[in-house]
Amino acid sequence: KLCVFDNSNVAQMNVLTNRGGVKSDFMSQAFPDHVDISDGNLLYNDERTLVFSPLSGKNPKKYKCTRDIYNLLILDSEHLAAVYNSSVEFITVK
């Protein structure tokens, strides 16, 4: 489970275990508009920048989008989709 909340004007995202303990946590300066979690990976936006990270938080990948984001999707461990107003961008991260 994922919990996203405002912690003193800093966005904090906690991944919770089935018993409610914190498995991992992430911080972002801007509150994300869109978040997706799948297969041990977290994807969220910081304005127009996508941040893709394993739940361990190690070695996050960043990608700058050219337009406003309407939705984000994790397709698999190396492929993402950014949905814009009238199109979809498929992104490969390695």
C-alpha positions in Angstrom: 0.0 0.0 0.0 1.1 3.5 -0.7 0.4 6.6 1.4 1.1 10.1 0.1 0.8 13.1 2.4 2.1 16.6 3.1 4.8 16.7 5.8 5.6 20.4 6.6 5.3 21.4 2.9 7.3 18.5 1.7 5.6 15.6 0.0 6.3 12.3 1.7 5.4 8.9 0.2 5.4 5.8 2.4 5.1 2.3 1.1 3.5 0.2 3.8 3.6 -3.5 4.7 0.5 -5.6 5.1 0.7 -5.0 8.9 1.0 -1.2 8.5 4.7 -0.8 9.0 6.8 1.5 6.8 8.6 -0.5 4.2 10.3 2.5 2.5 9.7 6.2 2.2 10.4 8.9 -0.4 10.4 12.7 -0.3 9.7 15.2 -3.0 9.8 19.0 -3.0 6.6 19.3 -5.0 3.5 17.3 -4.1 3.1 14.7 -6.9 0.0 14.9 -9.1 0.3 11.3 -10.2 1.8 8.2 -8.6 2.0 4.5 -9.7 3.4 1.6 -7.9 4.0 -1.8 -9.5 6.3 -4.9 -9.1 8.6 -3.2 -6.5 8.9 0.1 -8.4 7.5 3.6 -7.7 6.8 6.2 -10.4 5.7 9.8 -9.5 6.0 13.2 -11.0 7.7 16.3 -9.6 6.0 18.9 -11.8 7.1 17.8 -15.4 9.9 15.5 -14.2 9.2 11.8 -13.8 11.0 9.9 -11.0 11.2 6.1 -11.3 12.7 4.3 -8.4 12.8 0.8 -6.9 11.1 0.6 -3.5 14.6 0.5 -2.0 15.1 4.1 -3.1 18.5 3.3 -4.6 19.4 4.8 -8.0 16.2 6.6 -9.0 15.9 7.5 -12.7 14.6 10.9 -13.8 13.0 11.9 -17.1 11.9 15.4 -18.1 8.5 15.5 -19.9 7.8 18.2 -22.5 4.1 18.8 -21.6 1.7 18.7 -18.7 1.1 15.1 -17.4 -2.4 13.7 -17.1 -1.5 10.2 -15.9 1.5 7.9 -15.4 1.8 4.2 -15.8 4.5 1.6 -15.1 4.4 -0.9 -17.9 7.3 -3.1 -16.7 10.7 -2.7 -15.1 12.1 -0.6 -18.0 9.1 0.9 -19.7 6.8 3.7 -18.6 3.9 5.7 -20.2 3.2 9.4 -19.7 -0.3 10.4 -20.7 -0.7 13.9 -22.0 -3.8 15.8 -23.0 -3.9 14.3 -26.6 -1.2 11.7 -26.7 0.8 9.1 -24.9 4.6 9.0 -24.6 6.3 5.6 -24.1 9.6 5.9 -22.2 12.4 3.4 -21.8 14.5 3.8 -18.6 17.7 1.7 -18.0 
